[in-house]
Amino acid sequence: MKEFTTDGAKLEKKLEEVLNYPRVQEELLNSEGHKDNSNVEHELMNFAKNETKKTDMYKVELKQGRFDIYNETAHSRVFFE
């Protein structure tokens, strides 16, 4: 998983699925300064639950241990690392 696009209604479920991928866990752990992934996971899930609009489209990319979430509808970007 390097990237995916989904709407806000499905973002939380898709993130939960992706965070369980061994390669994603490994990439997050190998990022500089990460001792565990729980903080990043918590921040991602909190964002998906509370700060997304169900009808907006989101493009999610994982690059070098950093999640880049781009709201294609509102043209805004959020990073989690």
C-alpha positions, 0 to 999 in steps of 0.5 A: 500500500503506497496510496489509495483514494476513498470518500470520507464515509469509508476513510476510517474503515480503510485506514483501520485495514491499512494500518494492519498491513505488516509492510505499513507497520514496518515502514512506520517503525523504521521512520526516524524517531518512531518507537511505536506506532500507537500515537500515529494510529491514534491521530489518524483514526481521530482525524478520520472520525472527527475531522472528515466530511463524509462526501469529500474525497481523500487521497491517502499516501504513505511515504517514508513513514509519513501519512499524507492525506489530501482532501481532493474536494477542499484542496487541503492536506494533512500529515501524520508522522 
